[in-house]
Amino acid sequence: MRLITIKRETKDEQRHTPKMGALSTKVTYIKKQFLNIPFKTIHKYRETYYGKIKDCEHCNLAR
């Protein structure tokens, strides 16, 4: 039995970019888990409409 695992999860979110405004996109989170309890997000990224992969630091959460 492994104590520490890594899980990838994708969910839809509303993001806001300075150039495009409001944006609905799929965001993928890579999380580290200890006994199936997530305790740290290692990385999060999103895929653009054109298929490019971008880091989520370039856009903010929509308010």
C-alpha positions, 0 to 999 in steps of 0.5 A: 500500500502506498502512503503518498500518491499523485493524482491528476484531476480536470474540472471546468472553471471560469477564468479571467484573462486581461486580453480576452476577459471572461473565459470558461476552460478546463483546468487540470490539477496535479495534486499530491495525496497522503492516504487519499487526502490531498495536501499539496497542489504540485501544478495546475495548467489549462489547455487553450482553444488552439491546443496549447498548454498554458500555466494558470498563473497567466490568468486570474479567477473570475470575480 
